[in-house]
Amino acid sequence: MDKIIEEERFIVSVKVGAKGQITVPIEARKMFDIKEGDTLMVMGDKKRGGIALLKDNEFYKLMGDMFNDGDKH
């Protein structure tokens, strides 16, 4: 199974190269409007065994929303 693609989600396998690099699949680049030069945040959780990528502007928005929500209480 190399790809499962739906309208709002997908699973695509990628291989890690000799330098530890991966290619962000075209499905992800299109869905999340990732362009050359964009910055992505890489987050990992060893306990859950996973890595997530998030566009930096979305990460900062999420963090801002979390902190701003805390100010309301």
N, CA, C and O atoms as CSV, one atom per row, in Angstrom:
chain,resi,resn,atom,element,x,y,z
A,1,MET,N,N,0.842,-1.178,0.000
A,1,MET,CA,C,0.000,0.000,0.000
A,1,MET,C,C,0.888,1.242,0.000
A,1,MET,O,O,1.554,1.525,0.996
A,2,ASP,N,N,0.904,1.970,-1.086
A,2,ASP,CA,C,1.697,3.179,-1.162
A,2,ASP,C,C,0.885,4.440,-0.896
A,2,ASP,O,O,1.399,5.403,-0.327
A,3,LYS,N,N,-0.393,4.439,-1.308
A,3,LYS,CA,C,-1.189,5.654,-1.181
A,3,LYS,C,C,-2.644,5.342,-0.866
A,3,LYS,O,O,-3.242,4.422,-1.423
A,4,ILE,N,N,-3.187,6.129,0.036
A,4,ILE,CA,C,-4.634,6.197,0.246
A,4,ILE,C,C,-4.955,7.679,0.222
A,4,ILE,O,O,-4.470,8.433,1.066
A,5,ILE,N,N,-5.767,8.106,-0.737
A,5,ILE,CA,C,-6.038,9.527,-0.914
A,5,ILE,C,C,-7.541,9.758,-0.907
A,5,ILE,O,O,-8.276,9.143,-1.680
A,6,GLU,N,N,-7.990,10.641,-0.038
A,6,GLU,CA,C,-9.371,11.090,0.008
A,6,GLU,C,C,-9.356,12.605,-0.145
A,6,GLU,O,O,-8.291,13.205,-0.288
A,7,GLU,N,N,-10.522,13.220,-0.115
A,7,GLU,CA,C,-10.601,14.660,-0.319
A,7,GLU,C,C,-9.895,15.452,0.777
A,7,GLU,O,O,-9.238,16.452,0.485
A,8,GLU,N,N,-10.019,15.023,2.036
A,8,GLU,CA,C,-9.474,15.810,3.136
A,8,GLU,C,C,-8.378,15.104,3.927
A,8,GLU,O,O,-7.919,15.629,4.942
A,9,ARG,N,N,-7.954,13.935,3.486
A,9,ARG,CA,C,-6.870,13.239,4.180
A,9,ARG,C,C,-6.218,12.229,3.245
A,9,ARG,O,O,-6.781,11.835,2.224
A,10,PHE,N,N,-5.029,11.830,3.625
A,10,PHE,CA,C,-4.302,10.870,2.809
A,10,PHE,C,C,-3.251,10.162,3.645
A,10,PHE,O,O,-2.857,10.636,4.710
A,11,ILE,N,N,-2.813,9.042,3.153
A,11,ILE,CA,C,-1.657,8.342,3.706
A,11,ILE,C,C,-0.757,8.039,2.517
A,11,ILE,O,O,-1.179,7.413,1.546
A,12,VAL,N,N,0.475,8.487,2.606
A,12,VAL,CA,C,1.441,8.271,1.530
A,12,VAL,C,C,2.761,7.859,2.162
A,12,VAL,O,O,3.218,8.501,3.109
A,13,SER,N,N,3.371,6.814,1.661
A,13,SER,CA,C,4.665,6.411,2.203
A,13,SER,C,C,5.783,7.221,1.547
A,13,SER,O,O,5.710,7.571,0.369
A,14,VAL,N,N,6.813,7.507,2.335
A,14,VAL,CA,C,8.004,8.194,1.827
A,14,VAL,C,C,9.224,7.442,2.344
A,14,VAL,O,O,9.152,6.758,3.366
A,15,LYS,N,N,10.322,7.568,1.649
A,15,LYS,CA,C,11.566,6.933,2.077
A,15,LYS,C,C,12.520,8.001,2.592
A,15,LYS,O,O,12.568,9.117,2.074
A,16,VAL,N,N,13.270,7.639,3.612
A,16,VAL,CA,C,14.282,8.529,4.165
A,16,VAL,C,C,15.576,8.304,3.391
A,16,VAL,O,O,16.042,7.173,3.247
A,17,GLY,N,N,16.148,9.400,2.896
A,17,GLY,CA,C,17.388,9.322,2.139
A,17,GLY,C,C,18.611,9.233,3.039
A,17,GLY,O,O,18.499,9.261,4.264
A,18,ALA,N,N,19.777,9.124,2.417
A,18,ALA,CA,C,21.039,8.964,3.138
A,18,ALA,C,C,21.318,10.110,4.106
A,18,ALA,O,O,21.968,9.907,5.131
A,19,LYS,N,N,20.837,11.307,3.792
A,19,LYS,CA,C,21.056,12.477,4.652
A,19,LYS,C,C,19.901,12.704,5.620
A,19,LYS,O,O,19.832,13.751,6.264
A,20,GLY,N,N,18.990,11.733,5.732
A,20,GLY,CA,C,17.859,11.859,6.635
A,20,GLY,C,C,16.729,12.699,6.075
A,20,GLY,O,O,15.829,13.095,6.815
A,21,GLN,N,N,16.762,12.977,4.783
A,21,GLN,CA,C,15.750,13.825,4.170
A,21,GLN,C,C,14.597,13.000,3.609
A,21,GLN,O,O,14.767,11.857,3.184
A,22,ILE,N,N,13.411,13.625,3.623
A,22,ILE,CA,C,12.258,13.048,2.950
A,22,ILE,C,C,11.720,14.094,1.978
A,22,ILE,O,O,11.989,15.287,2.117
A,23,THR,N,N,10.970,13.633,1.010
A,23,THR,CA,C,10.264,14.538,0.101
A,23,THR,C,C,8.831,14.641,0.587
A,23,THR,O,O,8.172,13.627,0.819
A,24,VAL,N,N,8.347,15.869,0.741
A,24,VAL,CA,C,6.946,16.059,1.110
A,24,VAL,C,C,6.116,15.705,-0.120
A,24,VAL,O,O,6.274,16.326,-1.171
A,25,PRO,N,N,5.242,14.725,-0.001
A,25,PRO,CA,C,4.480,14.273,-1.163
A,25,PRO,C,C,3.624,15.385,-1.768
A,25,PRO,O,O,3.164,16.286,-1.067
A,26,ILE,N,N,3.422,15.303,-3.067
A,26,ILE,CA,C,2.642,16.300,-3.801
A,26,ILE,C,C,1.247,16.457,-3.199
A,26,ILE,O,O,0.701,17.561,-3.180
A,27,GLU,N,N,0.667,15.359,-2.706
A,27,GLU,CA,C,-0.665,15.436,-2.100
A,27,GLU,C,C,-0.666,16.385,-0.907
A,27,GLU,O,O,-1.596,17.174,-0.737
A,28,ALA,N,N,0.371,16.309,-0.086
A,28,ALA,CA,C,0.487,17.196,1.078
A,28,ALA,C,C,0.773,18.624,0.645
A,28,ALA,O,O,0.196,19.567,1.186
A,29,ARG,N,N,1.660,18.787,-0.327
A,29,ARG,CA,C,1.988,20.145,-0.787
A,29,ARG,C,C,0.765,20.839,-1.351
A,29,ARG,O,O,0.552,22.025,-1.097
A,30,LYS,N,N,-0.044,20.113,-2.115
A,30,LYS,CA,C,-1.264,20.709,-2.670
A,30,LYS,C,C,-2.288,20.999,-1.584
A,30,LYS,O,O,-2.831,22.102,-1.517
A,31,MET,N,N,-2.554,20.011,-0.734
A,31,MET,CA,C,-3.592,20.139,0.290
A,31,MET,C,C,-3.295,21.281,1.257
A,31,MET,O,O,-4.208,21.995,1.670
A,32,PHE,N,N,-2.023,21.459,1.620
A,32,PHE,CA,C,-1.648,22.457,2.617
A,32,PHE,C,C,-0.933,23.661,2.017
A,32,PHE,O,O,-0.348,24.468,2.739
A,33,ASP,N,N,-0.984,23.777,0.696
A,33,ASP,CA,C,-0.396,24.915,-0.020
A,33,ASP,C,C,1.056,25.155,0.403
A,33,ASP,O,O,1.451,26.280,0.709
A,34,ILE,N,N,1.838,24.079,0.412
A,34,ILE,CA,C,3.257,24.160,0.763
A,34,ILE,C,C,4.041,24.457,-0.498
A,34,ILE,O,O,3.972,23.717,-1.479
A,35,LYS,N,N,4.786,25.546,-0.458
A,35,LYS,CA,C,5.563,25.985,-1.617
A,35,LYS,C,C,7.052,26.010,-1.271
A,35,LYS,O,O,7.432,26.011,-0.100
A,36,GLU,N,N,7.870,26.028,-2.293
A,36,GLU,CA,C,9.314,26.138,-2.097
A,36,GLU,C,C,9.617,27.362,-1.245
A,36,GLU,O,O,9.089,28.446,-1.496
A,37,GLY,N,N,10.458,27.190,-0.248
A,37,GLY,CA,C,10.839,28.297,0.631
A,37,GLY,C,C,9.996,28.387,1.894
A,37,GLY,O,O,10.369,29.100,2.826
A,38,ASP,N,N,8.850,27.670,1.949
A,38,ASP,CA,C,8.036,27.668,3.162
A,38,ASP,C,C,8.807,27.008,4.305
A,38,ASP,O,O,9.672,26.163,4.075
A,39,THR,N,N,8.488,27.399,5.524
A,39,THR,CA,C,9.093,26.801,6.703
A,39,THR,C,C,8.074,25.891,7.363
A,39,THR,O,O,6.919,26.266,7.565
A,40,LEU,N,N,8.523,24.687,7.695
A,40,LEU,CA,C,7.666,23.722,8.377
A,40,LEU,C,C,8.214,23.458,9.769
A,40,LEU,O,O,9.427,23.428,9.974
A,41,MET,N,N,7.329,23.271,10.707
A,41,MET,CA,C,7.706,22.871,12.063
A,41,MET,C,C,7.666,21.346,12.089
A,41,MET,O,O,6.744,20.740,11.544
A,42,VAL,N,N,8.658,20.726,12.717
A,42,VAL,CA,C,8.706,19.279,12.875
A,42,VAL,C,C,8.513,18.997,14.360
A,42,VAL,O,O,9.291,19.463,15.193
A,43,MET,N,N,7.485,18.240,14.684
A,43,MET,CA,C,7.192,17.922,16.073
A,43,MET,C,C,7.221,16.416,16.238
A,43,MET,O,O,6.740,15.686,15.371
A,44,GLY,N,N,7.774,15.951,17.326
A,44,GLY,CA,C,7.855,14.521,17.567
A,44,GLY,C,C,7.411,14.161,18.968
A,44,GLY,O,O,7.565,14.950,19.901
A,45,ASP,N,N,6.867,12.986,19.112
A,45,ASP,CA,C,6.437,12.466,20.401
A,45,ASP,C,C,6.927,11.028,20.486
A,45,ASP,O,O,6.330,10.123,19.902
A,46,LYS,N,N,8.015,10.826,21.214
A,46,LYS,CA,C,8.622,9.496,21.299
A,46,LYS,C,C,7.663,8.472,21.905
A,46,LYS,O,O,7.616,7.325,21.462
A,47,LYS,N,N,6.902,8.887,22.917
A,47,LYS,CA,C,5.975,7.966,23.578
A,47,LYS,C,C,4.913,7.470,22.604
A,47,LYS,O,O,4.532,6.300,22.642
A,48,ARG,N,N,4.435,8.354,21.733
A,48,ARG,CA,C,3.419,7.966,20.751
A,48,ARG,C,C,4.043,7.439,19.464
A,48,ARG,O,O,3.338,6.909,18.605
A,49,GLY,N,N,5.354,7.578,19.325
A,49,GLY,CA,C,6.048,7.042,18.166
A,49,GLY,C,C,5.752,7.767,16.868
A,49,GLY,O,O,5.700,7.146,15.806
A,50,GLY,N,N,5.557,9.080,16.943
A,50,GLY,CA,C,5.179,9.788,15.730
A,50,GLY,C,C,5.862,11.123,15.547
A,50,GLY,O,O,6.379,11.726,16.488
A,51,ILE,N,N,5.847,11.562,14.309
A,51,ILE,CA,C,6.380,12.865,13.898
A,51,ILE,C,C,5.287,13.559,13.113
A,51,ILE,O,O,4.589,12.930,12.317
A,52,ALA,N,N,5.138,14.858,13.338
A,52,ALA,CA,C,4.152,15.646,12.599
A,52,ALA,C,C,4.840,16.847,11.970
A,52,ALA,O,O,5.790,17.393,12.532
A,53,LEU,N,N,4.358,17.253,10.805
A,53,LEU,CA,C,4.821,18.461,10.128
A,53,LEU,C,C,3.670,19.454,10.107
A,53,LEU,O,O,2.518,19.076,9.896
A,54,LEU,N,N,3.987,20.721,10.325
A,54,LEU,CA,C,2.978,21.766,10.331
A,54,LEU,C,C,3.611,23.026,9.782
A,54,LEU,O,O,4.735,23.370,10.148
A,55,LYS,N,N,2.892,23.727,8.896
A,55,LYS,CA,C,3.428,24.989,8.396
A,55,LYS,C,C,3.637,25.928,9.577
A,55,LYS,O,O,2.811,25.978,10.489
A,56,ASP,N,N,4.735,26.668,9.562
A,56,ASP,CA,C,5.071,27.479,10.728
A,56,ASP,C,C,3.990,28.497,11.067
A,56,ASP,O,O,3.717,28.725,12.246
A,57,ASN,N,N,3.364,29.118,10.060
A,57,ASN,CA,C,2.335,30.114,10.362
A,57,ASN,C,C,1.133,29.464,11.050
A,57,ASN,O,O,0.505,30.084,11.908
A,58,GLU,N,N,0.809,28.232,10.684
A,58,GLU,CA,C,-0.290,27.519,11.333
A,58,GLU,C,C,0.089,27.136,12.760
A,58,GLU,O,O,-0.748,27.172,13.663
A,59,PHE,N,N,1.349,26.771,12.958
A,59,PHE,CA,C,1.837,26.438,14.295
A,59,PHE,C,C,1.734,27.655,15.207
A,59,PHE,O,O,1.226,27.557,16.324
A,60,TYR,N,N,2.215,28.800,14.731
A,60,TYR,CA,C,2.178,30.011,15.555
A,60,TYR,C,C,0.743,30.452,15.820
A,60,TYR,O,O,0.442,30.959,16.901
A,61,LYS,N,N,-0.147,30.264,14.846
A,61,LYS,CA,C,-1.558,30.593,15.047
A,61,LYS,C,C,-2.147,29.693,16.123
A,61,LYS,O,O,-2.855,30.167,17.012
A,62,LEU,N,N,-1.860,28.399,16.049
A,62,LEU,CA,C,-2.340,27.447,17.038
A,62,LEU,C,C,-1.834,27.804,18.428
A,62,LEU,O,O,-2.601,27.796,19.391
A,63,MET,N,N,-0.550,28.117,18.537
A,63,MET,CA,C,0.018,28.477,19.833
A,63,MET,C,C,-0.606,29.780,20.349
A,63,MET,O,O,-0.904,29.901,21.537
A,64,GLY,N,N,-0.799,30.736,19.466
A,64,GLY,CA,C,-1.431,31.998,19.854
A,64,GLY,C,C,-2.844,31.773,20.339
A,64,GLY,O,O,-3.262,32.358,21.338
A,65,ASP,N,N,-3.588,30.924,19.637
A,65,ASP,CA,C,-4.955,30.608,20.046
A,65,ASP,C,C,-4.962,29.951,21.420
A,65,ASP,O,O,-5.820,30.252,22.249
A,66,MET,N,N,-4.008,29.054,21.666
A,66,MET,CA,C,-3.947,28.373,22.965
A,66,MET,C,C,-3.653,29.367,24.083
A,66,MET,O,O,-4.294,29.332,25.133
A,67,PHE,N,N,-2.682,30.254,23.859
A,67,PHE,CA,C,-2.319,31.221,24.882
A,67,PHE,C,C,-3.398,32.266,25.078
A,67,PHE,O,O,-3.675,32.663,26.210
A,68,ASN,N,N,-4.014,32.718,23.991
A,68,ASN,CA,C,-5.082,33.702,24.102
A,68,ASN,C,C,-6.297,33.122,24.803
A,68,ASN,O,O,-6.964,33.821,25.566
A,69,ASP,N,N,-6.594,31.856,24.554
A,69,ASP,CA,C,-7.709,31.194,25.218
A,69,ASP,C,C,-7.467,31.128,26.718
A,69,ASP,O,O,-8.400,31.244,27.512
A,70,GLY,N,N,-6.211,30.941,27.098
A,70,GLY,CA,C,-5.866,30.896,28.513
A,70,GLY,C,C,-6.093,32.226,29.209
A,70,GLY,O,O,-6.370,32.257,30.408
A,71,ASP,N,N,-5.978,33.337,28.466
A,71,ASP,CA,C,-6.182,34.658,29.048
A,71,ASP,C,C,-7.653,34.912,29.364
A,71,ASP,O,O,-7.963,35.782,30.178
A,72,LYS,N,N,-8.562,34.171,28.738
A,72,LYS,CA,C,-9.984,34.400,28.912
A,72,LYS,C,C,-10.525,33.784,30.196
A,72,LYS,O,O,-11.645,34.092,30.601
A,73,HIS,N,N,-9.755,32.928,30.836
A,73,HIS,CA,C,-10.258,32.231,32.039
A,73,HIS,C,C,-9.867,32.969,33.294
A,73,HIS,O,O,-10.201,32.534,34.396
